[in-house]
Amino acid sequence: MPQKISMFALSWKSDTDSLAEYRPRIGALISALGSALLFPFIILQALQGRWGLAALFAATAIMLLVNVWAVNKRHKPFIPFAPVVAGLTLAVCISVWVQGHNGVLWSYPVLFIGFFILARRLANLIGLALILGVSFATWQSIGVSLASRVATTLFLNFVMINLVLNVLDHLYEALTRQALLDPLTGAYNRRQFQKRLNAAWAASQQGAFLLVFDIDHFKRINDAYGHDVGDDVLRAIVELTQSVKRPEDELFRLGGEEFALLLPKATPELALQIGEAVRRRVESDPLIPHRDSAVTVSIGVAGKQIAEGADRWYKQADLALYAAKRKGRNRVVYFDLLNEVRDVEPASPSIEGAERTKVA
């Protein structure tokens, strides 16, 4: 219930911004529409001999068209949208002060425009300023009765816009989670793994390591205890790994009982330490009560330095994983292409049981 309430609560600043990607195009569309709407006013002011206003409207229309051109060319707007919306807000307040009812009508579209082309916090600030400014101007030019109605209806629109944007942000966040996360375990999915692996490979810094691991004899667990218990084991493996890994490390479920852990900055010793910590934590935790033998994992480790591309990097870690399987499972194997440390027992007691071996 609290999550449902918070989704519909008035947001001053949303962590998720579902419109961020579309705001430049929305701003360009509104700018094009605004320049078109200004054209009859330019003609009207010119016919009435108000050349100053005609020139001001014409300059505004030209600047809006320049913004449209800039966005279409994938450049930043010639005039940032925040000053544009702030200027429209000021213009509406002045219009209400001078023209009364006619100016009030323009306050509603300007309120909407701000929320669709500005970040939420800034849109809220300018929106509140619009409500206060228009209400005060209406009170001064028309009277307190209409001013109270204008303030109430503007604030109601302000609240409803926030509620609608909250729902959009909530849906966007849910869709994003579905696109990035494995629904069973909450770990990143294989699509995100490929994306992050490519990014880690393309990054300039060295020292990235990949751990690939899976659950030993997982089919036997499903056959003996059922898929519900198997699913519980998968979720528990993710929780245990999350408790061992560093905050910057990323955990992925590749499919079935296979997982990957991407270490962005590490050494061979640290990669083996983390792998061995995962192996020990899983083995020591009673994941299936009353089972005679513990649930175990086999882990393959490969460093970015000796790989020849992201796919090859994953292949090397996978080869190390299968070497761990061949050596009896429930162990960590390090892929060493150069064979410089083959059969060398790690010096650190924290990684006792891990092996470095050539897996060519």
C-alpha positions as CSV (number, residue, x, y, z in Angstrom):
1,M,0.0,0.0,0.0
2,P,2.7,2.6,0.8
3,Q,4.2,2.1,-2.7
4,K,0.8,2.7,-4.3
5,I,0.3,5.9,-2.3
6,S,3.8,7.2,-3.0
7,M,3.2,6.6,-6.8
8,F,0.3,9.0,-6.7
9,A,1.8,11.5,-4.2
10,L,2.7,15.0,-5.4
11,S,6.4,14.8,-6.5
12,W,8.7,17.8,-6.2
13,K,11.5,15.9,-8.0
14,S,11.2,12.4,-9.5
15,D,14.2,10.1,-9.5
16,T,12.8,8.6,-12.8
17,D,12.4,10.9,-15.7
18,S,10.3,9.2,-18.4
19,L,10.2,12.3,-20.7
20,A,13.9,13.1,-20.6
21,E,14.6,11.5,-24.0
22,Y,11.7,13.2,-25.6
23,R,11.9,16.7,-24.2
24,P,14.0,18.2,-27.1
25,R,11.5,16.9,-29.7
26,I,8.6,18.1,-27.6
27,G,10.2,21.5,-27.2
28,A,10.9,21.7,-31.0
29,L,7.3,20.8,-31.7
30,I,6.0,23.4,-29.3
31,S,8.4,26.0,-30.7
32,A,7.2,25.3,-34.2
33,L,3.6,25.6,-33.1
34,G,4.3,28.8,-31.1
35,S,6.0,30.5,-34.1
36,A,3.0,29.6,-36.3
37,L,0.5,31.0,-33.7
38,L,2.5,34.2,-33.5
39,F,2.2,34.9,-37.2
40,P,-1.4,36.3,-37.1
41,F,-0.4,38.5,-34.1
42,I,2.5,39.9,-36.1
43,I,0.2,40.8,-38.9
44,L,-2.5,42.3,-36.6
45,Q,0.0,44.5,-34.7
46,A,1.6,45.7,-38.0
47,L,-1.9,46.6,-39.4
48,Q,-2.7,48.5,-36.2
49,G,0.6,50.4,-36.5
50,R,2.2,48.8,-33.4
51,W,5.5,48.2,-35.0
52,G,7.3,47.7,-31.8
53,L,5.1,44.8,-30.7
54,A,5.1,43.4,-34.3
55,A,8.9,43.4,-34.3
56,L,9.0,41.8,-30.8
57,F,6.6,39.0,-31.9
58,A,8.6,38.5,-35.1
59,A,11.9,38.2,-33.3
60,T,10.3,35.7,-30.9
61,A,9.0,33.6,-33.8
62,I,12.4,33.7,-35.5
63,M,14.2,32.5,-32.3
64,L,11.6,29.7,-31.9
65,L,12.3,28.6,-35.4
66,V,16.0,28.7,-34.8
67,N,15.4,26.3,-31.8
68,V,13.4,24.0,-34.1
69,W,16.3,23.9,-36.6
70,A,18.9,23.3,-33.8
71,V,16.9,20.3,-32.4
72,N,16.3,18.8,-35.8
73,K,20.1,19.0,-36.4
74,R,20.7,17.3,-33.1
75,H,22.3,20.5,-31.6
76,K,21.4,22.1,-28.3
77,P,18.6,24.7,-28.5
78,F,19.8,28.1,-29.5
79,I,17.9,29.5,-26.5
80,P,17.5,27.0,-23.6
81,F,13.9,26.0,-22.9
82,A,14.1,27.2,-19.3
83,P,14.4,30.9,-20.2
84,V,11.7,30.4,-22.8
85,V,9.2,29.0,-20.3
86,A,10.2,31.6,-17.7
87,G,9.7,34.4,-20.3
88,L,6.3,33.0,-21.2
89,T,5.3,32.9,-17.5
90,L,6.3,36.5,-17.1
91,A,4.5,37.5,-20.3
92,V,1.3,35.8,-19.1
93,C,1.4,37.6,-15.8
94,I,1.9,40.9,-17.5
95,S,-0.9,40.1,-20.0
96,V,-3.3,39.3,-17.1
97,W,-2.4,42.6,-15.4
98,V,-3.0,44.6,-18.6
99,Q,-5.7,42.6,-20.5
100,G,-7.5,40.9,-17.7
101,H,-9.6,37.8,-18.8
102,N,-7.9,37.4,-22.1
103,G,-4.5,37.0,-20.4
104,V,-5.8,34.4,-17.9
105,L,-6.7,32.0,-20.7
106,W,-3.0,31.7,-21.7
107,S,-1.8,30.6,-18.2
108,Y,-3.1,27.1,-18.6
109,P,-1.2,26.1,-21.8
110,V,1.9,27.7,-20.4
111,L,1.6,25.6,-17.3
112,F,1.4,22.4,-19.3
113,I,4.3,23.5,-21.6
114,G,6.7,23.9,-18.7
115,F,6.1,20.3,-17.5
116,F,6.7,18.7,-20.9
117,I,9.9,20.5,-21.9
118,L,11.6,21.1,-18.5
119,A,12.9,18.7,-15.8
120,R,10.3,18.1,-13.1
121,R,11.9,20.2,-10.3
122,L,12.4,23.3,-12.5
123,A,8.9,22.8,-14.0
124,N,7.4,22.8,-10.5
125,L,9.3,25.9,-9.5
126,I,8.1,27.8,-12.5
127,G,4.6,26.4,-12.3
128,L,4.2,27.6,-8.7
129,A,5.6,31.0,-9.8
130,L,3.0,31.1,-12.6
131,I,0.1,30.2,-10.2
132,L,1.2,32.9,-7.7
133,G,1.9,35.6,-10.4
134,V,-1.3,35.0,-12.4
135,S,-3.5,34.9,-9.2
136,F,-2.0,38.2,-8.0
137,A,-2.4,39.8,-11.4
138,T,-6.0,38.6,-11.6
139,W,-6.7,40.0,-8.2
140,Q,-5.3,43.4,-9.1
141,S,-6.9,43.7,-12.6
142,I,-10.3,41.9,-12.1
143,G,-11.0,41.2,-8.5
144,V,-10.6,38.7,-5.6
145,S,-13.5,36.5,-6.6
146,L,-12.1,35.5,-10.0
147,A,-8.6,35.4,-8.6
148,S,-9.6,32.7,-6.1
149,R,-11.1,30.7,-8.9
150,V,-8.1,31.1,-11.2
151,A,-5.7,30.1,-8.3
152,T,-7.8,27.0,-7.5
153,T,-8.1,25.7,-11.1
154,L,-4.5,26.4,-11.9
155,F,-3.4,24.6,-8.7
156,L,-5.7,21.7,-9.6
157,N,-4.1,21.4,-13.0
158,F,-0.7,21.6,-11.4
159,V,-1.5,18.7,-9.1
160,M,-3.1,16.6,-11.9
161,I,-0.1,17.1,-14.2
162,N,2.2,15.8,-11.4
163,L,0.0,12.8,-10.8
164,V,0.0,11.9,-14.5
165,L,3.7,12.3,-14.7
166,N,4.2,10.1,-11.6
167,V,2.2,7.3,-13.3
168,L,4.3,7.7,-16.4
169,D,7.5,7.6,-14.4
170,H,6.3,4.5,-12.5
171,L,5.4,2.7,-15.7
172,Y,8.7,3.7,-17.3
173,E,10.6,2.4,-14.3
174,A,8.7,-0.9,-14.4
175,L,9.4,-1.3,-18.1
176,T,13.0,-0.4,-17.6
177,R,13.4,-3.0,-14.9
178,Q,11.7,-5.7,-17.0
179,A,14.2,-4.8,-19.8
180,L,17.3,-5.0,-17.6
181,L,16.5,-7.4,-14.8
182,D,15.9,-11.1,-14.6
183,P,12.3,-11.4,-13.2
184,L,13.1,-14.5,-11.0
185,T,16.3,-13.4,-9.2
186,G,16.5,-9.6,-9.7
187,A,20.0,-9.9,-11.1
188,Y,20.7,-8.2,-14.4
189,N,19.6,-10.2,-17.5
190,R,21.7,-11.6,-20.4
191,R,20.9,-8.6,-22.6
192,Q,22.3,-6.2,-20.0
193,F,25.3,-8.5,-19.5
194,Q,26.2,-8.3,-23.2
195,K,25.8,-4.5,-23.1
196,R,27.9,-4.1,-19.9
197,L,30.5,-6.6,-21.1
198,N,31.0,-4.6,-24.3
199,A,31.3,-1.4,-22.4
200,A,33.8,-2.8,-20.0
201,W,35.9,-4.1,-22.9
202,A,35.7,-0.8,-24.7
203,A,36.7,1.2,-21.5
204,S,40.3,2.4,-21.5
205,Q,41.3,1.2,-18.0
206,Q,42.7,-2.3,-17.5
207,G,42.1,-4.5,-14.5
208,A,38.6,-5.7,-15.3
209,F,37.7,-9.3,-14.5
210,L,34.9,-11.6,-15.4
211,L,33.6,-14.5,-13.2
212,V,31.3,-17.0,-14.8
213,F,29.7,-19.6,-12.5
214,D,26.9,-22.1,-12.3
215,I,25.3,-24.4,-9.8
216,D,26.7,-27.9,-9.6
217,H,24.2,-30.7,-10.5
218,F,21.3,-28.2,-10.6
219,K,19.2,-30.6,-12.6
220,R,19.3,-33.1,-9.7
221,I,18.0,-30.5,-7.4
222,N,15.0,-29.8,-9.7
223,D,14.4,-33.5,-10.2
224,A,14.6,-34.3,-6.5
225,Y,12.9,-31.3,-4.9
226,G,10.9,-29.7,-7.7
227,H,11.3,-26.4,-9.6
228,D,9.9,-24.3,-6.8
229,V,12.9,-25.3,-4.6
230,G,15.2,-24.8,-7.6
231,D,13.9,-21.3,-8.0
232,D,14.5,-20.7,-4.3
233,V,18.1,-21.8,-4.7
234,L,18.6,-19.5,-7.7
235,R,17.3,-16.5,-5.7
236,A,19.4,-17.5,-2.7
237,I,22.6,-17.8,-4.8
238,V,21.9,-14.2,-6.0
239,E,21.4,-12.9,-2.5
240,L,24.6,-14.6,-1.2
241,T,26.6,-13.3,-4.2
242,Q,25.2,-9.8,-3.6
243,S,26.4,-10.0,0.0
244,V,29.9,-10.9,-1.0
245,K,30.6,-8.7,-4.1
246,R,31.7,-5.1,-3.9
247,P,29.2,-2.3,-4.6
248,E,30.7,-1.5,-8.0
249,D,30.6,-5.2,-9.2
250,E,27.6,-6.2,-11.4
251,L,25.8,-9.6,-11.1
252,F,24.0,-11.1,-14.1
253,R,21.9,-14.2,-14.7
254,L,22.9,-15.6,-18.1
255,G,20.2,-18.2,-18.1
256,G,19.2,-21.4,-16.3
257,E,21.7,-21.8,-13.4
258,E,24.5,-19.8,-15.0
259,F,25.6,-16.4,-13.6
260,A,28.3,-13.9,-14.3
261,L,30.0,-11.3,-12.1
262,L,31.7,-8.4,-13.7
263,L,34.5,-6.7,-11.7
264,P,35.4,-3.3,-13.2
265,K,38.6,-2.7,-11.3
266,A,40.5,-5.6,-9.7
267,T,43.6,-7.7,-9.7
268,P,43.9,-11.4,-10.3
269,E,44.3,-12.0,-6.6
270,L,41.2,-9.9,-5.8
271,A,39.2,-11.6,-8.5
272,L,40.1,-15.0,-7.1
273,Q,39.3,-13.8,-3.5
274,I,35.8,-12.7,-4.6
275,G,35.3,-16.0,-6.5
276,E,36.4,-18.1,-3.6
277,A,34.3,-16.0,-1.2
278,V,31.2,-16.7,-3.3
279,R,32.1,-20.4,-3.5
280,R,32.6,-20.7,0.3
281,R,29.5,-18.7,1.1
282,V,27.3,-20.9,-1.1
283,E,28.8,-24.1,0.2
284,S,28.4,-23.1,3.8
285,D,24.8,-21.9,3.6
286,P,22.1,-24.6,4.0
287,L,20.1,-23.6,0.9
288,I,18.1,-26.8,1.0
289,P,17.2,-27.9,4.5
290,H,17.6,-31.6,5.4
291,R,19.7,-32.3,2.3
292,D,22.7,-34.5,3.0
293,S,25.1,-32.6,0.6
294,A,25.6,-28.8,0.3
295,V,24.7,-26.8,-2.8
296,T,28.0,-25.8,-4.5
297,V,29.1,-23.7,-7.5
298,S,31.9,-23.9,-10.0
299,I,33.6,-20.7,-11.0
300,G,35.7,-19.6,-14.0
301,V,37.7,-16.4,-13.9
302,A,39.2,-14.5,-16.8
303,G,40.9,-11.1,-17.0
304,K,40.3,-8.5,-19.7
305,Q,44.0,-8.0,-20.3
306,I,44.5,-11.3,-22.1
307,A,41.3,-11.4,-24.0
308,E,40.9,-10.4,-27.7
309,G,37.4,-8.9,-27.5
310,A,34.3,-9.0,-25.3
311,D,33.1,-12.3,-26.8
312,R,36.5,-13.9,-26.4
313,W,36.7,-12.6,-22.9
314,Y,33.4,-14.3,-22.0
315,K,34.6,-17.5,-23.8
316,Q,37.8,-17.6,-21.7
317,A,35.8,-17.3,-18.5
318,D,33.4,-20.0,-19.7
319,L,36.3,-22.3,-20.6
320,A,37.7,-21.8,-17.1
321,L,34.3,-22.7,-15.7
322,Y,34.2,-26.0,-17.6
323,A,37.8,-26.7,-16.5
324,A,36.5,-26.4,-12.9
325,K,33.7,-28.9,-13.7
326,R,36.2,-31.4,-15.1
327,K,38.4,-31.0,-12.0
328,G,35.6,-32.1,-9.7
329,R,33.3,-29.0,-9.3
330,N,33.0,-26.8,-6.3
331,R,36.2,-24.8,-7.1
332,V,37.5,-21.6,-8.8
333,V,39.7,-21.8,-11.9
334,Y,41.6,-18.9,-13.3
335,F,42.2,-18.7,-17.1
336,D,45.9,-18.2,-17.8
337,L,46.6,-18.0,-21.5
338,L,50.3,-17.5,-21.0
339,N,50.6,-20.4,-18.6
340,E,52.9,-18.4,-16.4
341,V,51.3,-19.5,-13.1
342,R,50.0,-22.9,-14.0
343,D,49.5,-25.2,-10.9
344,V,50.6,-22.4,-8.5
345,E,48.7,-22.5,-5.3
346,P,47.5,-19.0,-4.4
347,A,49.6,-17.5,-1.5
348,S,46.7,-15.8,0.3
349,P,44.9,-18.1,2.8
350,S,41.7,-16.3,1.9
351,I,41.7,-17.9,-1.6
352,E,42.8,-21.4,-0.6
353,G,41.2,-23.9,-2.9
354,A,41.3,-21.6,-5.9
355,E,43.4,-22.7,-8.8
356,R,45.3,-21.0,-11.6
357,T,45.6,-23.1,-14.7
358,K,46.1,-22.9,-18.4
359,V,42.8,-23.4,-20.2
360,A,43.7,-23.2,-23.8
